[in-house]
Amino acid sequence: MDDVDAVVIGSGPNGLVAAALLARAGWRVTVLERSAVAGGAVHSAEHTVPGYVHDTYSAFYGLLHSSPALSELGLDRSVAWAHFSAPVAAAVSPEVAAVCHSDPQGTAAGLARRAAVDGPAWLELYRWWTDVGTFFLRQMLGPVGEPRAGLAFARRARRDGLLATTQFLLGPIEALCSDRFADPAARALVAAGASHADVPVDAPGTTPAALILAMAAQQLGMPVPVGGAGRLAGALVDAVTAAGGVVQTSSEVTRVVVERNRVTGVETGDGAVLRARRAVLADTGPRALFGGLVDTHLLPTRYLAGLRRFRYGTGIFKVDLALDGPAPWAAPGLAETGVVHLTGDLDAMAEAAHQARGGVVPARPMLIVGQQSVADPSRAPAGGHTLWVETHVPPVPRATGSWARSKDAFLDVVMGRLEDHAPGLSARVVGTAVRTPQDLEHENPNLVGGDLGAGSTALDQQLVFRPVPGWFRYATPVKGLYLCSASTHPGGGVHGMAGHNCARRVLSDRRRHRI
């Protein structure tokens, strides 16, 4: 292999975004990916029966549409996006659901039919989002401590008071929902985003993530790539190669070469050495990098202690279903919805999350059900549909000690819960594919314990603490070695901003002769 300016280890969305930005800056960049296909957790395939395309991991890209990476890399143009008339919904029982329509007034009108106060409450929350919340999101997606974004948010937050806004954001989403909404279904709709994370709705600090997902869905919808998530992965690869970078698959990095505490290149499984003149960026977990690819004796004691405190969240149990017709939902309004959250009320949401965090397989799990084929008919044969189902579970069930022993029984629980909400669904299933947390980690070592978020969303694992306290700006103690995965700020979700921010840091360090 030739020498390059930078090597990127791993071709997840963050690694590809970082590689594209460095290549556009004139750097010679090579991405090395252990798998046969680039994209990391952005992937799709016919997992059940021929003709049905399922998103293997991530599926909905509202956060990406909030990210600067979308337009900077031309992903808004190079990918065909499908949209839903109703982006999200939350069901508290088989017959009762609250639906977010693409028009905020339509959402408010639907909520007001069950509780008059909830329509205005939704519109007021959306007003806060457009006036203040979008600036908060911009601050959260950017590097920690970036002054311009912070000042813009502070100016916008003056209306309600900066301290009051901070208190509001640091509180549990359960409190916000109970204070502002009367109907359990409306509360569940606002809190539904919490079902994508590992922290229960009654825990402090759950408001930002849940609110961002709810309001981004209202503002931008839940876009899906026409033809499957793999089309987005392909567009990210194209962005790298169009800028002159190289993406090499089936090439596993086995060691990062460090000389005199400075990274100089990488070794691959076939014994090849690729020299990196300027930097190595790792789209990996922090523990996979240090201890797996880099000797820990090169690290300061405090950094090692911080690595030990890094926590992963709960795992994901994933079910893909091929249907010969649409899901027969009992509650009105769900047939056209992109993401249906089967949550129960706030108490049920808290109980399921506490069980999963405690090692107990939830008795009534919260199910996140994606209906991509509703907006993108290319995902299934004529008349057919796909369902994408995921739910948070323990990485390893405490009762059995193995998902191999718990898989079939829990699949029955999941299918039973779906059948309760969509009577007759089982008769429409023509194909099923199941992935346990252990399966997910086996397929992608970055998904430790089946954690798709690459690290807990708890307060003590965010911002200046992610991944190691004080090392939150992508650099590591090894000169020229950077971490750009979702285990760094701003965390999980396909938005590409960990890679975006990391690339900007690398370029800045180069200009200042720090690498």
N, C-alpha and C positions, 0 to 999 in steps of 0.2 A: 504494500500500500504506500501511496505517496504521503508526504507530510501535508498537514492542513493547518489552518489557523485555529479551528475549534472542532472538537468532537462532541456530539450530543449522544448520550447513552439513553436509549429508549425513544420510541416514536409515538408516545401518547400525544394528545393534543397540545400539552404544554411544551413538550420537547420539539414538536414540529413548528409551533409558533415561534419559539426561540430560535430555531434553526433558520426559519424563513427571514426573520428580522436581521439576524447576523449576516446572512447571505446577501440581503439587500443592502447592507452597509459595506459590501465589498469583501467580506471575509470568505475564505474557502472553508466550507463547512461540510462535514460528513456526519450523518445520523446512522447509528448502528442499532439494529433491532433484532432481538433474539428470535422472535416469531417469524413465520413465513409471510405474514401480512402486516403492514404498518397500520398504526391507528390506535393501539392500546385498547382502551375501553370504548372506543368509537368503532363499532364493527357490526356487521349484519351478515346473515347467512340463512339458508333454508334448513333450519334446525329440526323441523317436524316432518313434513312431507313435501315433495317437489312442488314448486309453484308458490309456496308460502314463504315470504321473506320476513325474518324476525330480527329485531335489534338485540344483539347478544348482551349488551351491558347498558350503556346510556341510550336514551331514546328521544328526549324532548329538549329543545334548545332555546328556551326563553332567555336564560342567562347569557348565552352566546350572543343573542340579539341585543343584549344590554352592554356588550363588551366592545371596546375599541378595536379588538382583533378582527371582528366581523368585517368591518369596512376596510381596515388597513390592509388585510390580506385578500380583499375582494370576494370573501365567502358569501356575501349577500348576492353576488352576481354569478359566481361559478357553480353554485349549488341551487337547484330548483327547490323551493320551499313550499310545503303544503300547510294550510292553516285550517283551523276549526272555527265553526260558528259559536261553539261553547268550549273554551279552552279547558276548564277544570270544573269539577263538582265534588261534593262531599256528601256521603250518605250516612245518616245516623241510624237508620233502620232500612229494611228492604223496601218500604213504601215511601220513605221520606228522605229527600235529598235537596241540597241547595246547589244551584248552578250558577257559575260565572259565565255570562255571555260576553261576546266580543265588544258589545256596547255597554259602558258602565250604567247607563240609564236602564237598560234591559236587566242587568244584574240586580240593580236596586229595586226595580218593580217586582221582580220575582221574590226577593227577600221580603218586601213589604207585604206581600200577600199572606205571609205566615205571621209576621209581627210588624206592625206599622212603623215602629221606630227603627227597624233594621235597614230599611232602604236608605233613609237619610244618613244613618251611621256609616253605611258602606261608601256613600258618596263623599262624606266628610273625610273618611280614611283615604279615599282615592285622591281627594284634593290635597291632603297632607303629602301624599306620595308624589304628586306632580310638582308641588311647590317646594318640598323639602326632601322627601325620600329619595328621589332620583339623584340628588346631590350627595346624600348619605351613601347610596350604592356606588357612586363614582369614587367616593373616598375609600370605601371598603374594597373595591376592586384594585385600586392603585397601591403603590408601595406604602407600607406603614409609615406614618409621619410626613407624607408628602404635603408640603405646606399649602399649595394652591387649592387642592381639593378640600383640605381641612378648613381653610378660610371661607371657601364658597359655601360649604355646608353650615358653618357657624353663622354666616350672614343670613342664610335662609331660615335657620332655626330660631332666629331672634323673636319671631312672631309669638311662638309658644314659650319662649324662654329656653336658653341653651341647657340649663340644669334640668328643667322639667322634661325636655326632649331626651336628654341622656338617661334620666330615670325611667322614662317610658321605654326606651330601647333596651335597658339592662334588665327589665322585669321579665317574668314568665309570660309566654303568649297566652296562657290560660287566664291570667289576670286581665290582660287587655280585652280578650273576647268576652269575659264575664262582665266587665265594666261597661262595654259599649254596645253589646248585642244581647237581645232577649231570647231569640229562638235557638235551641241547640244545634239545628242544622246550619244556621248562619255562623254560629261560633265555630263549628267544625270546618266550614269553608275557609274562614280566616286562618285557622290553626292547621289546616291540612298539610301545609309545607313541612311542619314538624315531623310528619310521618316519613320524610325522606332522610331524616337525621337520626342520631343515636341518643339524643337527650330528650327526656320526657317533657311534655307541655307544661308541667308544673315546676320546672327548674328555671332558675334565673338565667337570663341570657338567651332564651329561646325565641324572643320576639324578632330580632333582626332577620334571621334566616327564614322563618315562617312568613313574615310580612313581605320580605323581598320576593319570595316565590309567589305569594298571592297577588301582590300588586303588579309584578312584572307580567304575570299571566293576564291580568286585566288590561294592562297597557299594550303588551306585545303579543299576547297569545302564547300558544305552545307549539311553535313551528317544528315540523319534522322534514327531513330531507326526502324528496321524492325518490323512491327506489330503495330506501334503507339508509341506516347510519353509515354504512360503508361508503356511500357517495360523499359524505362529509370528510371521511378519512382520506379518500382519494383526492379531494380538493386541497386538503392541507398538504399532502405530499406534493401535489402539483405546484403549490405556492413555494415550497422549498426548491424544487428542481427548476422552476422558471427563473428563480433568482440565482441559479448557478450552483446550488447545493446538491448533495448526493444523499439518497436514502437507501441504505443497504440492509435488506432483511436477511433472516437466517444467519445472523452474525452476532453471537452472544459475547458481550464483554465479560471477561473473567478476572481482570485485574486492572486497576488504575495505577499507572506507573508514576511514582513520586521520587524525585531526586532533590536532596537538600531542602525538603519541605516545600517543593514546588512541583506541581503536576507537569509532566512532560509528555504524556500520551496514555494509550490503553493497549492491553493485550486481549485478543479474542480466543475463543475456544479452539480454533484450529492452529494456534500458535503465532498468528500474525501480530505485528506491532504497528500501530498507527500513531505517529508522532503528532502532538498538538502544540503548535508554536505559541499559542496565546492562552487557550482555556479549554477546560472540559466541563460540560454541563451535564448533570445527571437527572434525568426524568425517572427517578427511582425513589423508593422509600429511604429514609435516613439510615435505618439500620441495615438495609441491603447494601447501601453505599459504604458505610463505616462498619467494618467487621466482616463484610462480604467481599468488597472490591478494594477497600483501603484498609491497611493495618491500623488498628485502634491505638497503637503505641505512638502514632504521629499526632494524637489529639491531646489538648489540655484536659486535665482532670475534671474541670468544671463543665467542659463541653460533653465529656462522656457521661457525667452525672445527669446533664440535661437530656441526653439521648435516652437514658434509662427511664426518664419520666415521660417521654413521648408515649402517648396511648393511642391505640386504634379503637374504633367504635365497634358497634355490633355488626354482624354479618348480614348478608342478603340471601334469602331463599328465592330463587327465580324460576318461574314457570312460563313457558311459551305454549300457547294453544292455537291450533289451526281449526277454524270453524267453517262449516258449510253454509252459514248464514249469520246474520247479525246477532249479537248478544241480546237475549230477550229480557231486558231490564224491567223490573217491576215499577220502579219509581219513574215518574215522567221526566223528560228532558235529558236522560243519560245516553240515549241512542246516538246523539250527534256530538257527544262530549269527547274531548281528546284524552284527558286523564280523569278517571273516576276513582276517588278515594273512598274506600269502605272503612270508615273510621270508628263508627259509633260516636257517642258524645265525648266531651272532654275527659270525663272520668275513665271511660273505656280506653281512650287514647293513652292516658297516663299509665294505666294498668298494663297495657300491652308493652309499652316501652320499658317500664320498670322490670317486667318479667324477662324481656330479652337481655337487658343489661345485667340481670342477676343470674343468667345462665339457664333460665327456664324457657322452654319453647312456649310461646304465648298460646293460651287456650282459644282466644278470639283475636287473632292477629289483625293488625291494620293492613289492608291490602291496597296497593297502588296499581291500578289497572289501566294500561295504555291501550287505546284503540286507534293505532296509526292508520289502519286501512280505511277508517271512516273518511279521513281527508285525503288519503293516498291509496286509491284502489289498486295501484300497481303492486301492492304488497301481497295480493292474494288472487287466485283465479276468479273469474266472473261469478258473482254471488257469494263468494267466500270472504272471510274476515280473519284477522289475527287479533289475539289478545296477548299483551305483554304484562305479566303479573310479577310484582316483587313485594317482599315484606321483610322487615327487620327481625332477626332471630339471633340467638347466641352463636358465636363462632364455633363453639362445640357444646352440644346439649349436655347439661350437667347430669341428667337422669341416665343417659345411655353412654355418654363419653364418646359418641361417634355419630356423625350424620348418616353413615351407612346403615346404622340401626334405627334411626329416627325418620329417614327420608320418606318412606312409603306412608307411615302413619300421619306425618304432617302434611303430605300431599293430599290425603283424604280430608284433613281439616280445611285446607285452602280451597279445595274443590267444593266442599260442603258450604263454605261461606259464600263462594261465588254462586252456587246453586240457590241459596237462600235469597240473594239479591236479584238473580236472573233465573227464575224457574224454567227448567227445560234446557239450560245451557249444556249440560253433560251430553244430551242427545245430539248436540250439534258439533261436538268435538270429533275431529277426524285425525288429529295428531297432537302429541304432547311431548315436550322436552323439559327436563328439570335440571336445575343446577343448584347444588348446595354451596354453602360457604367454602367447604373444602374443595369442591370442583372449581369454583371461581379462582381460588388461590393457586390451584394446580395449573390452570390455564394462563394466569397472569400473576406472577409473584408479587407485583405491586399491590394486589388486592388481598392484603394480609387478613386472614380470618374472614375473608369474604366482604371486607369493608370497602365499598365502592367510593367512599369519601376520602380514603387514604389517610385517615386520622380522625380522632374524635372531634365533635363540634362543641364540646364543653368549653366554658369560658376560659379555663386555665390552659387550654390547648390552642388558643387563638392569638392573633395579632402579634405582640412582641414575644409571645411564648412559643410560637410555631416556627420551626420545629424544635428549637432549643432557645431558652431564654437568652435574649441579647443577640442571637444570631438569626434575625428575622428578615434580613435583606439579601438572602440568597447566597452570599459568600459563605465559605467554610474556613476553618483554621488552616487548611492547606491552600497555599497561594495558587491562584488560577483555577481552583476547583469550586464549582457552584452547584447548588441544588435547586432544581426548577420544577419539581413535581407538585402534585396537589397536597403533599405533606407540608408544603410551605404556604405562606399567606398568598392569596386569600382562601385557600382550601379547596374542597371538593366541588364538583360540578364542572361541566364542560363550558368554560369561558375563555380558556387559554391565557388568563392573566398572570398566572405564576410564571409561565414561559415568557410572556410579554415583558413583565417587570424585570425578570432575571436578565433577559437580553439587554434591556436598557441599562441595567447595573453593570453588566460586563463591558458594554461599550463605553460607559462613563469611566470605569476603572482603567480601561485602556488609554483613554484620553488623558487621564491624570497620572499615567505611568505607574499604576498600582499593580498591573500584571504585565 
